[in-house]
Amino acid sequence: MTARIVKEKALFALKTQCRKTGVLTSTPRRLFAASAMVLALAACSKTAPQPEPVRPVRAIVLASSNVDVNAEFSGDIVARVTSQLGFRVGGKIIERKVDVGSVVKRGQLLMRLDPTDLQLSQAQARATLNSAETSRDLARAELKRYQELRAKNFVSQAVLDGKDATYKAAQADVEAAQAVYRGQSNQSGYASLVADGDGVIARIDAEVGQVVSPGTPVVQLARSGEKEVVIGLPEDKVETMRGVKDVVVRLWADPKQALAGKIREISPVADPATRTYTTRVSIPEAPQLRLGMTAVVQFASQTATPQIRVPLTALFNEKSQSSVWVVENGAVRLAPVTVGGVAGNDLLLTSGVKEGQTVVTAGVNLLKPGQKVSLLGADTGAVGGVNNGVVK
């Protein structure tokens, strides 16, 4: 009941009483008495206090863990060795024997060039060799005759030396022609591109009818053997992940299967597009994996003593004292804590709180001691547990 309502009721009662007794309300003495009565009644009526509002907050339930670094990054399964194959000679492609995804063996034909020009060059080299061999045989026969004539002293030694030099020159021409012929024979063989190892065709970069230059990649061969996961590490995680020994690879197709991994290589230069550092995680003992499968690489390291982590948003600083709001019996209290370090977006607390307590993580600057709160959802075990600090 408000003061206005009390006042109106008091005036109404006063007027009614005056009518009953026949006393005029305009009498100054009566008016003064009525006013005093109204003020007294108004003073006795007080507004009921408003209940303290219950503030909704977000909170977590603290849990301790020995996990120091726990992060995961997604990547793709690739072959450790991938070769870009190309023809050693130029020409026009007339045949393609494989498709993307074909499993090939060492020595298997992949593509073939038009060998006509190469065969003509080989025939020319063969003809040159035959001519050089003929000239050599003639020079050798003349040298033999002049040796017999010299033995009978029919020719001089100078003439015999000339014939010997002619024979040696002819022999050198034969050796040069043989080298050219062998080179042209190899060139003809290079018209056929064969696999130099077992593997899978990952990509084809040229088609039938295309003219290619020597060394131009036309086929990408992913070699059989050890496979790896290629991921990208952000620049603030490179040094941390480099020292992690516990590396687990899980496939998106079969997340229950855990494969042991090992960091083999971290690129020293960031990718210009993603600004991440390409990292290769080898899988030494892996089952039959298909190239291109999606995998998640998990990094974890253990500390000597359990640690309690809270998000940075849970910290409340007042007068150079770090504290957190602990929820107890539906109300909050301020608990001073000691921060032992920072791990990513989390703080490591060494004292002040313990496992199992509920700590506010959002809206810490709007609270006061003893204030009633309602939890929007306590994330049990999220801090300091297995899911803490996960990088998607």
Secondary structure, DSSP 8 states (H G I E B T S, - for coil): --HHHHHHHHHHHHHHHHHHHT--TT-HHHHHHHHHHHHHHHHH----------EEEEEEEE-EEEEEEEEEEEEEEEES-EEEEE-SS-EEEEEE---TT-EE-TT-EEEEE--HHHHHHHHHHHHHHHHHHHHHHHHHHHHHHHHHHHHTTSS-HHHHHHHHHHHHHHHHHHHHHHHHHHHHHHHHHTTEEE-SSSEEEEEE---TT-EE-TT-EEEEEEESS-EEEEEEE-TTTHHHHHT--EEEEEESS-TT-EEE-EEEEE-SS--TTT--EEEEEEESS--S--TT-EEEEEEEEEEEEEEEEEEGGG-EEETTEEEEEEEETTEEEEEE-EEEEEETTEEEEEES--TT-EEEEE-GGG--TT-BEEEEEEEEEEESSTTTT---
